[in-house]
């Protein structure tokens, strides 16, 4: 490889990929996504994967005789539930994704938002219980991992300065990580992007359009949280954020080549 090519590879911005819990229940989807990730990394594109695991959390809570409650699309996390939530996200979900990545030949590292001072975390809103809000703090650990060509797989569990484990919404966690590494953000779910009232994909949205669609109930619940997180990054970093589907993992490779996929949230 010529020096100029080496330089261009070294300066590729980090891509932060957020995957939703539904992916964990689709073995084929995970395999395809990790195969695409392997190709992207081999092409010199540093990749960070952030995940939730809502479906698994729901299953574990139910198995423990606990119920799930949501407020404005965010999971309410009472203190009694935090051991179950942490186990499902930082434990089982994280290792399922790590296993899929390793099967695809990706050298990866399972971690959480609490590692190596990456994030400052605090309680978001007492009404939500032990739900955290995170701010970027120290990128050195992530930079070390990425410099090795490894893929961090980050669960959305944080720990406050007081040592309290906190459950962070994964879209918001991905937002903070994208800011931490000054990277591009791609939010993946089981739908192809933001859909209009007739179920058609909307290619591009800005804040004004988002506000309008939220007001009439087209954007609601989990998608509302996702779109707000995307707007936050788009506006603070001055670049578009993609909301797309992990069902079409090949689109990620197209995205790395400058094409647009899913819905672009504009600054």
Secondary structure per residue as TSV (DSSP state, phi and psi in degrees):
chain	resnum	aa	ss	phi	psi
A	1	X	-	360.0	133.1
A	2	X	-	-71.2	157.7
A	3	X	H	-58.6	-40.5
A	4	X	H	-60.3	-40.6
A	5	X	H	-66.6	-41.8
A	6	X	H	-58.0	-43.8
A	7	X	H	-62.8	-41.8
A	8	X	H	-67.2	-35.3
A	9	X	H	-65.9	-43.7
A	10	X	H	-63.9	-26.1
A	11	X	T	-100.3	8.3
A	12	X	-	-63.9	131.3
A	13	X	-	-66.4	150.5
A	14	X	-	-67.6	137.9
A	15	X	E	-101.7	123.3
A	16	X	E	-100.8	117.8
A	17	X	E	-107.4	122.6
A	18	X	E	-104.0	129.0
A	19	X	E	-117.3	144.8
A	20	X	-	-90.8	168.2
A	21	X	G	-61.4	-30.5
A	22	X	G	-61.3	-29.2
A	23	X	G	-59.2	-36.3
A	24	X	G	-64.0	-17.6
A	25	X	G	-98.5	7.6
A	26	X	-	-128.2	96.4
A	27	X	H	-60.2	-42.1
A	28	X	H	-63.4	-42.6
A	29	X	H	-61.1	-43.3
A	30	X	H	-63.7	-43.4
A	31	X	H	-60.9	-45.6
A	32	X	H	-64.8	-42.6
A	33	X	H	-63.4	-43.6
A	34	X	H	-69.9	-32.5
A	35	X	H	-63.8	-41.8
A	36	X	H	-64.9	-40.6
A	37	X	H	-61.0	-42.3
A	38	X	H	-59.1	-43.0
A	39	X	H	-66.0	-41.5
A	40	X	H	-63.1	-45.0
A	41	X	H	-66.2	-40.7
A	42	X	H	-62.1	-24.9
A	43	X	T	-86.3	7.6
A	44	X	T	86.1	13.0
A	45	X	-	-95.2	112.7
A	46	X	-	-67.2	139.4
A	47	X	E	-131.8	132.0
A	48	X	E	-118.0	130.3
A	49	X	E	-109.3	129.4
A	50	X	E	-117.9	140.6
A	51	X	E	-139.6	154.0
A	52	X	-	-100.5	-141.7
A	53	X	-	165.2	41.3
A	54	X	H	-52.4	-42.6
A	55	X	H	-63.7	-42.8
A	56	X	H	-67.0	-39.7
A	57	X	H	-60.6	-46.7
A	58	X	H	-57.3	-45.2
A	59	X	H	-60.4	-46.2
A	60	X	H	-67.3	-39.1
A	61	X	H	-63.4	-44.5
A	62	X	H	-60.9	-43.4
A	63	X	H	-62.0	-26.4
A	64	X	T	-97.6	13.1
A	65	X	T	70.3	26.1
A	66	X	-	-111.6	155.3
A	67	X	-	-107.8	158.8
A	68	X	-	-103.6	131.9
A	69	X	-	-128.7	139.8
A	70	X	E	-125.0	149.7
A	71	X	E	-133.1	115.4
A	72	X	T	53.6	40.1
A	73	X	T	82.6	-3.3
A	74	X	E	-105.3	140.3
A	75	X	E	-73.3	125.2
A	76	X	-	-75.3	130.0
A	77	X	B	-124.4	89.3
A	78	X	-	-65.0	157.6
A	79	X	G	-56.1	-37.5
A	80	X	G	-63.9	-23.9
A	81	X	G	-91.8	-14.6
A	82	X	H	-60.5	-37.7
A	83	X	H	-61.4	-36.8
A	84	X	H	-69.7	-44.6
A	85	X	H	-63.3	-45.0
A	86	X	H	-63.1	-43.2
A	87	X	I	-61.9	-41.0
A	88	X	I	-70.4	-37.7
A	89	X	I	-89.0	-58.2
A	90	X	I	-74.9	-20.2
A	91	X	I	-97.6	-91.2
A	92	X	I	-57.5	-52.7
A	93	X	I	-58.8	-45.3
A	94	X	H	-60.9	-43.0
A	95	X	H	-74.9	-30.9
A	96	X	H	-61.1	-45.4
A	97	X	H	-68.4	-38.7
A	98	X	H	-63.5	-41.5
A	99	X	H	-62.0	-43.0
A	100	X	H	-64.7	-39.4
A	101	X	H	-64.8	-45.5
A	102	X	H	-64.6	-36.5
A	103	X	H	-61.7	-32.4
A	104	X	T	-86.7	3.7
A	105	X	T	85.8	16.0
A	106	X	-	-91.6	125.6
A	107	X	-	-79.6	120.0
A	108	X	E	-137.4	168.7
A	109	X	E	-135.6	121.7
A	110	X	E	-83.5	131.4
A	111	X	E	-152.5	178.7
A	112	X	E	-131.0	173.6
A	113	X	T	-65.1	-16.3
A	114	X	T	-80.8	-10.5
A	115	X	G	-74.8	136.2
A	116	X	G	52.6	34.4
A	117	X	G	65.2	22.9
A	118	X	-	-59.3	-39.0
A	119	X	E	-128.7	149.6
A	120	X	E	-97.0	130.9
A	121	X	E	-126.0	144.3
A	122	X	E	-148.0	168.2
A	123	X	E	-68.7	132.7
A	124	X	S	-74.4	-50.3
A	125	X	-	-159.0	121.3
A	126	X	G	-52.2	-27.6
A	127	X	G	-64.5	-25.3
A	128	X	G	-90.9	-3.5
A	129	X	B	77.5	-137.2
A	130	X	S	-88.0	57.2
A	131	X	B	-102.1	130.4
A	132	X	E	-100.0	159.6
A	133	X	E	-124.5	131.5
A	134	X	E	-120.9	148.1
A	135	X	E	-124.5	141.6
A	136	X	E	-59.7	142.0
A	137	X	-	-129.6	-69.2
A	138	X	-	-132.3	117.5
A	139	X	-	-90.4	-0.6
A	140	X	H	-61.8	-38.1
A	141	X	H	-65.3	-46.5
A	142	X	H	-61.8	-42.3
A	143	X	H	-61.7	-38.1
A	144	X	H	-63.4	-46.7
A	145	X	H	-62.9	-45.3
A	146	X	H	-67.5	-35.2
A	147	X	H	-63.7	-24.9
A	148	X	T	-80.6	-8.6
A	149	X	T	82.3	14.3
A	150	X	-	-90.6	157.3
A	151	X	E	-106.2	114.7
A	152	X	E	-71.2	134.8
A	153	X	E	-114.4	107.1
A	154	X	E	-106.8	121.5
A	155	X	E	-81.7	156.6
A	156	X	S	-90.7	38.2
A	157	X	E	-102.4	128.9
A	158	X	E	-120.7	168.8
A	159	X	E	-133.6	131.1
A	160	X	-	-77.1	170.4
A	161	X	T	-61.6	-24.3
A	162	X	T	-83.9	1.6
A	163	X	-	83.5	17.7
A	164	X	-	-91.0	124.3
A	165	X	E	-71.0	135.9
A	166	X	E	-130.3	143.4
A	167	X	E	-95.5	118.0
A	168	X	-	-107.3	135.7
A	169	X	-	-57.1	131.4
A	170	X	H	-66.9	-31.5
A	171	X	H	-65.3	-41.1
A	172	X	H	-70.7	-33.7
A	173	X	H	-63.1	-43.2
A	174	X	H	-63.9	-36.9
A	175	X	H	-60.1	-48.0
A	176	X	H	-64.8	-37.7
A	177	X	H	-68.8	-38.8
A	178	X	H	-61.7	-40.2
A	179	X	H	-67.1	-40.1
A	180	X	H	-58.6	-41.9
A	181	X	T	-104.6	10.8
A	182	X	T	48.9	47.7
A	183	X	-	-105.3	177.8
A	184	X	E	-89.6	151.7
A	185	X	E	-118.2	130.9
A	186	X	E	-127.0	118.6
A	187	X	E	-99.3	114.6
A	188	X	E	-104.7	136.4
A	189	X	E	-139.7	-168.0
A	190	X	S	-88.3	4.1
A	191	X	S	-112.6	159.2
A	192	X	S	-74.6	-6.8
A	193	X	S	154.2	-154.6
A	194	X	-	-85.6	126.9
A	195	X	B	-104.2	146.5
A	196	X	-	-80.3	-175.4
A	197	X	T	-61.3	-18.6
A	198	X	T	-101.7	7.8
A	199	X	S	82.0	12.9
A	200	X	-	-92.8	143.6
A	201	X	B	-66.7	133.1
A	202	X	-	-95.7	120.7
A	203	X	-	-72.1	-32.7
A	204	X	E	-151.2	141.4
A	205	X	E	-142.1	142.7
A	206	X	-	-115.5	179.2
A	207	X	H	-58.4	-43.3
A	208	X	H	-59.1	-45.6
A	209	X	H	-67.0	-38.5
A	210	X	H	-61.6	-45.8
A	211	X	H	-59.0	-41.9
A	212	X	H	-63.9	-47.5
A	213	X	H	-68.4	-30.0
A	214	X	H	-70.3	-40.8
A	215	X	H	-61.2	-37.6
A	216	X	T	-93.0	5.5
A	217	X	T	84.2	10.2
A	218	X	S	-75.2	-40.2
A	219	X	S	-102.4	117.6
A	220	X	-	-148.8	171.3
A	221	X	H	48.9	-126.8
A	222	X	H	-60.3	-36.9
A	223	X	H	-68.5	-32.0
A	224	X	H	-63.0	-44.9
A	225	X	H	-61.8	-42.9
A	226	X	H	-62.4	-48.0
A	227	X	H	-66.2	-39.0
A	228	X	H	-65.3	-39.2
A	229	X	H	-63.6	-42.7
A	230	X	H	-63.8	-42.0
A	231	X	H	-62.4	-40.1
A	232	X	H	-57.1	-48.6
A	233	X	H	-68.9	-44.8
A	234	X	H	-57.1	-44.4
A	235	X	H	-76.5	-38.4
A	236	X	H	-76.0	-27.6
A	237	X	H	-107.6	-3.3
A	238	X	T	65.6	32.9
A	239	X	S	-144.8	152.8
A	240	X	-	-68.3	149.3
A	241	X	E	-117.3	138.2
A	242	X	E	-95.6	137.5
A	243	X	E	-117.0	115.9
A	244	X	E	-142.6	-172.3
A	245	X	E	-112.8	138.1
A	246	X	G	-73.9	-10.4
A	247	X	G	-66.5	-22.1
A	248	X	G	-118.5	67.4
A	249	X	T	-60.8	-28.3
A	250	X	H	-62.2	-23.3
A	251	X	H	-62.0	-28.0
A	252	X	H	-63.2	-37.8
A	253	X	H	-66.6	-40.5
A	254	X	H	-61.0	-40.2
A	255	X	H	-61.6	-41.6
A	256	X	H	-64.3	-22.5
A	257	X	T	-94.7	13.5
A	258	X	T	93.5	1.0
A	259	X	-	-82.4	161.9
A	260	X	-	-103.7	142.7
A	261	X	-	-132.2	158.3
A	262	X	S	58.1	-142.3
A	263	X	E	-104.7	129.7
A	264	X	E	-93.5	122.1
A	265	X	E	-92.5	117.2
A	266	X	-	-91.3	147.3
A	267	X	-	-68.6	360.0
